[in-house]
Amino acid sequence: MISRITTFAFEGVEARPIDVQVQLSGGSNAFNIVGLPDKAVGESRERVRAAFTALGLSLPPERVLVNLAPADLPKEGSHYDLAIALAILAAIGAVPRDSLEGVAAIGELALDGGLADTHGALPAAMAAEALDLALVCPASCGPEAAWSGGTVLAAPSLISLVNHFNGTRAIMPAKPGALADGAAVPDLRDVKGQDAAKRALEIAAAGGHNLLMIGPPGSGKSMLAQRLPGLLPPLSARELLEVSQIHSIAGLLERGRLSRTRPFRAPHHSASMAAMVGGGIKAKPGEASMAHHGVLFLDELPEFTSQVLDSLRQPLENGEAVISRANRHVKYPSRFQLVAAANPCKCGGGPGAFQCRKGPACQANYFSRISGPFLDRIDIFVDVAPVTAMDLSLPPPSEGTAEAAARVAAAREIQSRRYGEGAEGRRAINADAPGADLETICRPDAGARALLVQAAEQMALSARAYHRVMKVARTIADLDGANSIARVHAAEALNYRFRPPGATTVAKVGSGLVA
């Protein structure tokens, strides 16, 4: 007779069902686990043995064979402990076999029979609910798993589950944890001066555009980037679950508390490619995926290695990070808004101590570290001038995050009505507008169209860059509440295209292009 229970293996944020089968047979006293287990799964033998001893039980004097099916799928992690232990308990008659029907289990066993916290409770609970199964998990994972909407039995120990399945003492279904407030987002009112950069930040927030700020040290680039999440609307219910699944796999959900604040990730420029897009032995999500539906801030952009920056090109274009292995591919959603900051040159490019000592060649060499295809995926480039003593002596600006966020929300509402519901139920924004429909969506007037065509020729814009200018212009028009793109909107969008630090403006309102 074979006893069985369901558990899950994780491939990215997808939880794939695993059939845990236990057979007791005659022969020497042995405990074998088959089905491509890694070392952590193989060590379940000793954790299960110690937990049984803590319960006053012992493994049967027969040969115990545990099969994790399908056998050709690699099994990684310690969360298989609980499912293996429950299947063995059913095999020896400690719990009724039929009590495990309609149940899935994940959790790591402690040596005293307790259940330790495990990663991936939310994706596992959502997969169990889709299969019409109740999920059994550690008590600490209950508030997180209950957000799936399915039945979740959060147990503190193995003995409590034995009592529950035997009808001695029932475990009540877990309830979702409270929504966390999230980290406080600093106010835009704290930034004095920098009106042009604030305008660019607002446009980027309204349309979901990628942004690069170029300015000397101390000009406020990081301050501006840290205030972007406050301009963005809170996560929708669907986006909240998508983000939380990734954070659950990474073990970043504290006490099962989810937050509607959009993620803000700021990796150091020494980050490796695996840290940025994901990887490692167990193919963990990287910073690009942790910033899903949020902001990825890359400070000192040219200091990142070219290999790391170019690894972001696919997530920026397709919204997913693919980690390739010899026998499988793991995908994580990575639809983030890129915000980057850079000095004009290696020396700093600012006044005083940061004045460039090498001339224009220093600027050219510094930005040559960033590939053209990567820069082509950035929509808005803005110069951030040094803050003067006069700026610092002024009173705080009258407008802050609340006022700018209201304008952003109004512009996004226009986009929502224009596009309807985006792919997979996601809110549609101008940055994601399909290129084939841009002419219909943007509707530039005659003056704007002439300026865009002239700019495309003189600035040698690629097709991607031309479309991105159109999308930025559409966002600027949305902020103005205009139905079509006027020349003034197109001119402002063109001013945000990349040019070498120190170069003059490439377009001016009311005139043609200038050098």
N, C-alpha and C positions, 0 to 999 in steps of 0.2 A: 504494500500500500504506500502511495506517495502522498505526502502533504505538500500544500503549495500556498503561496501568497504572492501578491504583486508588490514590486518596488519600482524604482525609476533610475535610469542612467541619464546623465545630462550631456547633451550635445549643444553647446551654446546655451541659449535660454530654453531650448526645447527639452522637455522631460519625456524620455522614451520608456514605455512600460517594460519591465523585466519580470519574467516569471521565475520565482524562486522555488525550486523543487527539492524536496528532501526525501531521501530513501534510506531506510534502515535495512541492512542485509547481514546475513551471517558472515563469519570470517573474523579476522583479527580486529582488535580494537583500533580503529582508525577514524580520522576526521578529515575528509578531503573536500576541497572546493574547486569546481571546474567551471569553465565558461569565460576564459580570458580574464581572470582577476589580476589586479595589480597587487603590489606588496601590502597596501593598506587593507585590501579586501582579504588577502590571504591571512593577515594577522587577526581577522575576525575570529578565527578558531580559538585563540587564547582569550580574547575578551568575552566570547560567549561562554567558554569553559569557566572563567572566573565569576561571571555573573550568575551562572547556574549554581556554583558553589555558595555564593552569597545568599541564594534563595533556599538553600538546603537541598538542592537537587544535584544530580550527577548525570553526565552524559551516558547514554546506554552502552552496555559492553559489546555492542555490535559495531559494524562498519557504518559510519555516517557519511553519506555522499550528498553534497549540496551542488546542484546544477543551476547556473544562472543563464537562462535562455532569453534571447537567442545567443548561442555560444560564440558566434563570430563577432560580436560587438564588445569592444574592450570595456571592462568595468573598473572604475576608478573611485577611490574615496572610502571613507569609513561609515557612510550612511547606510550600508547594506547590513550592518550588525543586527539591527532590530528585526528586520524581515527574516533573516536567517534564524535568529533565536526563536521567533514566534512559530516558524515552520517546524523547528525541532520540537518545541513544546507540544505542538499538535500531533507530531509523529509519535511521541512517547505517551500521549494521552493526558498531559497536564492541562490542556485546554481542548475543548471540543473542536474537531476538524472543521465542522460546518460553520463555526464562529468566525473563521477567517475568510469565508466567502463574502464578497462585496467589500473587502478591506484591502487597502494598500498601506505600506509602512516604510518610513525612513527614520533613521536615528542612529547615533553612535552609543554603544554601551560603555559604561564605566565599570571598573572592576567590582564595585559594590552593588551592581545591578541598577544603578541610576542611569538616566538617559541624558546625554550631553547634547549641547546645542550643535546643530548641523546646518550647513549652507544649503540653499536651494529649496527651502520649505515652501515658498510661495509658488514657484513653477511646478513643484511636485503636486501641491494641492490643486492647482488649476488643471493639471493633467488628470488627476484623480477624479475631479468633478466632471470633466468631459467624458470619462469612462463610467460615470455613475458609481464611483467607489468612495467610501469614507477613507480619510487619511489618518493614520496613527503616527504621531510624531512626538518629540520631546516637549515638555510643558513650556519651555522657554521659546519654542517656535510656534506655539499655538496662536498668539495674537497676529503674527505675520501670516500664517497659513490660512486663517479664517477669512482674510480679505478675498479669498477665491470665491466665496459664496457657497462652498460645499460644506459637507459635514467633516469636522476636524476633531479628533480625539487626542487631546494633548495630555500625555501621561508623564508623571515625574520619574517613574521607575518601572522596571520590568514586572515586579510583583503586583503593582497596581493594575497592569494590563491583564495579568493572570486572574486577578479577582474580578475584573470587569468582564472578561470573556466567560468566566464561570458563573456569572450572575450574582456574585457575592457583594460587590460594591461597584456600582456603575460610575463611569467617568462622563461628566456632562460635556456636551460639545463646546469648543472654545469660541470666544467672541473676538471680533476684530479689535486690534489695538487702536488707540486714539491717534488722530492725525497729528503729526509733529508740526510745530510752528516753523521749523527750519531756521537756519542761521539768519540773523538780522542782516538785511541788505542796506549798505550805506546810502545816504541820500545824495542826489546829484547837486543839491544846493551847497554841499561842502566844497565843490570845485569852483574856484574863482577864475574868471576869465574863460578862455578856451571856448568861445561861442561857436566857432566853426567846427571844432571837434564834437561839441555837444550836439550840434545839428546833424553831423554825420552819424553819431551814435543813435540818435532818434530815428533816422532813416533806416539804419541797419536793423533796429529793433522792430520797426513797423513792417518791414518786408522780409525779415529773416536773412539778411544779406551778410556775407563774410566781410570782415573789416580789418584793415591794417593801418595802424597809427604810426607815423614816423616823426620822431622829435628827439631833442637832446635829453640827457638824464635830468630828472626832476621836473619835467614839464607837465606831468600829471597823466601819463598814458595808462599806468596801472590803476590809478584812481578811477579813471573813466571806465575802464574795462570791468572793474569790480562792481560798478553801479548798473551795468547792463541788465542783470537778472531782475532788478526792480522795475525796469521798463517793460518787461515781457509779461504777458498774461499768465495766470497760474495754469498748471497742468490740468488737462481735461481728465475725466475718469479713466478713459482708455489709455491716455499717455501716462497717467499715474501708475497703472498696472505694468505697462511696458518698462518704464524706468525702474520700478521696484523689483521686477523679476531680475534684471541685470544686477542690481545692488544686492539682491538676495544671494545670487550665485557667488558674488564677490565677498559676501559676509559683512556688508556695510549697513544692514538694517538693524538698528539698536532697539531691542525689546519689541520688535514687530511694529514699530511706529513708522508710518509712511508720511511723506511730506509732499505738498503740492507746489512747493518752491522748485523752480527749475534748477537742475544741477549746474554747478560752476566748478570746472576742473582747471587747475593751473599747474601742469607738470613742469619740473625743472628742465632747463635746456640740456642737461646731461642724460635725460631719459633715453632708454634703449628703444629699439623698434618693437620688441615684445611688450615693453611697458606701455608704449603708445597705442598700438593697435591690437594687443593681446597676444598671448602665447604662453610659453613655459611648458612644464611637463604635463599639466592638466588643462592646457589651453584656456587659461583664465581670461576674462575680459580686460581690455586695456583702457587707457584714458579716453580714447575716442568713443568707446562704448559706454563708459561711465558718464560721459557728457551727453548721452542720447537725450534728445528733446531739450537740451540745455546749451550751455556755452563752454567751449574749449578755448582757454586763453593761453597763448604761447608768447610769453615775454622773452625779449632778446631773440627774436625769430632767427636772425642769421647765425646765431650760436648753436642752433640745433644742427645735427648732422644732416647732410643732404639725403641720406638713405632714410632717416626717420621722417623728414618732411615729405619725401616722395611717396612713402608708404601711406600717407594720408590722402593721396589723390583719389584713390578708389572710394573710400568712405565719403569724401566730399562730393563725389559725382553720383554714387549709387546709394549712399545711405546705409551701407553695411560693411563690416570688417570681416574678411575671410581669412581664417588661419588654416593653412594647408599642412596636412600630415601625409605620410606615405600611404596610409590606409584609409584616410577619411579627411573631410573638410568640415571645419566648425565655423559657423556664421554667428556673428553678434550684430544686432542692429546698432548703427552708429550715425544717426541723423542729427548732427549737431550744428551749431552756429560757430564758426571760427572767428575769433578775435585775436589779433596778434599785435605786437608792439616791437619797434626796432629803433635803434639810434640811426642818425643819418650816415654815420661811418664808425669805424672801429674806435676812433679817438673820442667819439661822443657827438661831435658836430655842433656843439653849443658854444656859448660865450665863456670867457674866463678860462678856467682850468680845463674845460671840455672842448676848447677850440681845436679844430683839426690842424695837425702839424705836417700833414703829407699832401694836402691838396686834393683836387677832384679824383685823382687815381685811387685814393683811399676809399672814397664813396663807391666807386665802381667796383673795386675788389670786394668790398664788404657785401654788396648786394648780389654779386656774382655767385655767392654761395647758395643762393636760392634759385632753383630751376625755373625757367620760363613757364612750363606747364603748371607748376604749382601757383605761381603768381597769377596765371590766367584764370584760376579758379576763385580769385578774390574779387569781390564786386566793388568795394569802396576803399580807396586809399586817401588818407587825409594827413596833412602836415600839422603837427602839434607844436606851436611856437613856444619858446621859453616864457615862463610866467615872470612878469616884472614886479618890482617892489610896489609900483602903483596898483597893479592888480590885487596884490595881497592886502593892501591897505583899504580896499573898497569893502563895503558891507556885503553880507551874503546876498547872492542873486535872489530876485523875487520869485523865480520859478525853480521848482525842485523836481524830484522824481514823480510825485503825484500828478503834477500838471503834464509832464511829458508822457507819463504812462497813460493818461486819459486820451491824449492825441493818438498814441500808438494803438490803444484799444479801438478807437473809432476807425482808424485806417484798416486794422485787421478785420473789423466787422464788415467793411466794404469788400475786402478780399474774400471773406467767407461767403457773402452773398454772390459774388462773382463766380467762384469756382465750385460752390457746393461743398460736399464732404470730400475730403482728399482721399488718397490711397489708404486702404486699410483703416478707414474711419478717422484718419488724422486730419487736423485742421490744415486747409490749403493756404499757402502764402505765395506772394509774388516770386520769391526765390525759387520755388518749385514749379513755376509755370512752364508747361511744355513748349519747346521752341517752335513746333509746327503751328501753334495757335497764337503766337505772340502778336502778329499783326491784328488779329481780331480782338485780342485782349487789350492791347496797349492803345490802339487807335491814335497814332501820332497825327497832328494836323500838318498842313503843308509846310509851315516854317520849321517845325520840329523834324519832319522827315528829311528836308533838305540839309539841315544841320547834321543829322545823324549820318547821312550818306557821305557828306563832305568829310566829317570826322573819321569815318571808317577808312577812307582812302588816305588821308594825310597822316593819321596815327597808326596805320597798318594794323587795324584791329582784326583779330581772328574772328571766326564765326561765333565761337563761344563768348569772346569778349564783347562782340556787338550785341548778342542776345542779353548778356548781363547788363550792359548799359541800358538797354530797353527796359529790363525788369526794374532797375533802380529808378529810372525815369517814371515808370508806372507807380512805384511806391511814393515818389515825391508828389505826383499828381493826386494820389489817394490821400496823402496828408493835407493837401489843399482842397480836397473834396471835388476835384475836377473829373469830368467824364472822360476826357481825352488828354493826351500828352501835348502840352504846348511847348513852344521853343524854349521858354524859361526853364521848364522841367528837364528838357533834353540837355540844355547847356549845363545845368547844375550836375546832372548825372555824368556828363563827359568830364567835368572838372575832378571827379572822383576816380578817374582812371589812373593807372600807375605811370609815373614819370620819375626820372632820376632825382634824388634829393637835391634841392636847390634850383631845379628848373622852373621856368615861369609857367603860369597858368596856360593850359592848352585851349581853353574855350572861354569866351566872355559873353555874358548876356547882352543881346542887342547888337552884336557885331559878329563878324566871321571868325574863323580860327586865327590864332596868332602863334608865333614861333615859341 
